[in-house]
Amino acid sequence: MTTTVWISPSATAFSCLCEPCLDRARDAGLLFSDALTAASVRGSLAVEADVTVVRCAADHEIVLRRVERPPGLPRHDDRQLQIA
């Protein structure tokens, strides 16, 4: 299982969680805070890199991909908030 993380076009640093490490921690019954610590991956990346592969401490592959931000929502429409 490969984790893919989408990165902002201007980002030069990242912080993410390795999904296989989270699964392993859950299966081992670790506390949530311990699972987050075990699965945490941080680092830096070149702003010109569109795709970068990094590895967590357990050597799982994490793919970092740059993505353009989606366009903003059109003007607010009151119907969006209605609950029927």
N, C-alpha and C positions, 0 to 999 in steps of 0.2 A: 504494500500500500504506500503510495507516494502522496505526501501532503503538498498541495499547491496553495501559495499565498499570493494574493494580488496586491501590488505595491503602487503607490501614487507615482506619477511621472517625475516628480521632483524629489522623491525620497532618497536620502543617502544613508539611512539607517533603518533597521527593521527589528521587530520583536514579535515572535509568534510562538505557537505551541505545536509540537510534533504530535500528530494524531495517533500514530502507533504507540508512542510512549504513554499517551493518555489512556489508551485502551489497555496497555500492559499494567499500568498503575491501578486502573479500575478492577481488572481481573485479580490483582494481588491484594485488593482491599485496602489500599493506601488511603490516608486522609486526603481530602480534596486539596488542601494547601501543599501537601507533600507531592501530590500528582502534578500540580502546576509547576512546582520547583523542578521536578524531574523532566518535565516536557518542555520547559522554556528554552527558546533558542533566540539569541540576539546577535546582531552583527552590523556591519556596514556594507554598502555596495556602491559601485561606481554609478554615477547618475546617467552615463551613456549606455549602461547594460540594460537590454530589454528583458533578458532571461538570465537568471543565475541559479546555479544549483549549490545548496549548502547541505551540511549534514549535522544532525543533532549529536549529542554526546554518545548515544547508542548506535550511531552510524546509519540512521534512517535518512533517506533522501528527502529534501524539501526543495521544491521548485519555487523560485520567486519570479513572478511575471509582472511587468509593468502594464498598467491599463489606464487609459484616459478616463478622466472623471465623466460620469454621465451628464448630459445636459440638465439644467435645472428644471424643476417642474413648471408647467405653464402657470399663469396667474391663478391664485387661489380660487377655488370654486366651493361655495358653501355646501353643495351636495356631497362633497367628499366626506364630510363629517357626519352625515345623517345616519342614524341607526334605525332600521325599519322594524 
